[in-house]
Amino acid sequence: MQRTIVHADLDAFYASVEQLDNPDLVGKPVVVGEPPEHRGVVAAASYEARKFGIHSATPMSRALRFCPKAIRISPRFDRYGEVSRQVMSIFREVTPLVEPLSLDEAFLDITKHVTGHSGPERFGRWLKTRVKSDTGLVVSIGIGANKTVAKIASDMDKPDGLVVVPQGNEREFLAPLPVRALSGIGPKGEQALQAIGIETIGQIASSDLAALEALLGSRAVSLQQMSRGLDDRDVETERERKSVGAETTFSQDLPDGPKLREELALLADGVARRLVSSQASGRTVVLKLRYSNFKTITRQSTSDEATDDAQAIESAANALLDAVVQEHDRFRLLGIHCTNLAEESGPQLRLWEEAGDGT
């Protein structure tokens, strides 16, 4: 049986929730994020704000220069999580095969349910109406034979989009699109492909595999398959949590000293609380540092035993910081993440391996 996969993506989610909760914001340029004096970046921008060139990850100071009338709102992640759970419950009423990707997007496998809605297009319109009536939010939907096609389709006609790719037309649909539309190809991959004259997904599909492997390595095979409209990945109803973490950007660059170490302790405590609330524990502590010149490094250490203990996490992070910090260093960002997670909290951490490094 040919599958039918939906990718549902809530439009400008954080900003839309703010407009939903405060009708005075409707129709106005809204940006969600921390204030510029805290070196905040835009977490979400309403479509009214996007007209000024403001997008996610735009520095807040720049966003407010682009649009001086923009209304900045600090994020309310508890509220966004509440609304997200409401939307996901709607999806799960339709099908048990729901794979959340983030608070505002998910894959649904509706293969066994689409005929009851007289086809994929009518199903898509019904689902959009249901989400709007129950939550007040607008969702863009892409429907196709697999995840690759559905995800790209959902982004084709935003906001409030509905794009259905007919079965058998996957390769034709993908062919004219730019290579960056394909999941797994970032800026560096795009530049490498453009250097040999490959601009579109269709050109990836028809390229010599050996040439692609020379550029893209082991990813070349799967990327070429996707470019041909072939993707047999299942909708996974349980996604493994890969990390729990927290980070902060300072309003002024900090040297090593009591203030920096205090911030590290606060982060460790926050990560521990999140681990406990998630009923998880981590074997690896990752320290993230961004210097005043924007150079960013990570260092990590791993134990045989997992922990959710704040003091253990703080101790490991302090040791990692001690190993790299120099007298004249100044830092603009500090972060702690725990990875190699266990589903249940393990014993307190006792021994950490020698620090490694990453980028």
Number of C-alpha atoms within 10 A of each C-alpha: 5 10 15 22 26 29 29 29 26 24 24 25 23 28 27 24 19 23 19 15 13 10 10 10 16 16 12 16 22 27 33 25 26 18 18 17 11 15 18 21 22 25 21 25 30 26 22 16 24 19 13 15 13 25 20 17 14 18 19 25 17 14 25 20 11 16 18 11 12 20 15 20 17 14 18 13 11 9 14 19 15 11 19 21 14 14 23 18 14 16 22 13 9 15 15 13 19 23 21 21 13 10 19 21 21 20 27 26 26 20 17 11 15 19 12 10 13 10 12 25 19 14 19 23 14 13 19 21 16 18 19 14 11 11 16 15 22 21 27 24 32 28 31 28 25 26 26 23 28 25 25 21 27 26 21 15 13 18 17 16 21 21 21 18 19 14 13 12 13 21 18 15 19 25 19 13 17 15 26 16 18 20 13 12 16 12 10 10 15 16 16 14 21 13 10 11 10 17 18 21 27 22 20 22 19 12 13 11 14 12 13 20 14 10 15 17 11 11 13 19 15 13 22 23 15 24 29 21 26 18 16 13 9 15 19 14 14 10 10 9 13 11 17 22 19 18 20 16 17 17 14 14 15 18 19 16 8 10 11 18 16 11 16 24 20 16 24 31 20 18 26 28 16 17 26 16 10 14 14 22 30 30 21 24 31 25 25 22 24 18 17 16 10 11 11 16 14 18 20 25 21 22 18 13 18 26 29 30 22 20 16 20 28 22 17 27 27 16 16 23 21 11 12 12 14 11 7 7 14 19 22 21 22 22 21 26 22 29 19 17 22 19 15 16 19 18 12 16 22 12 13 19 12 12 17 12 12 10 8
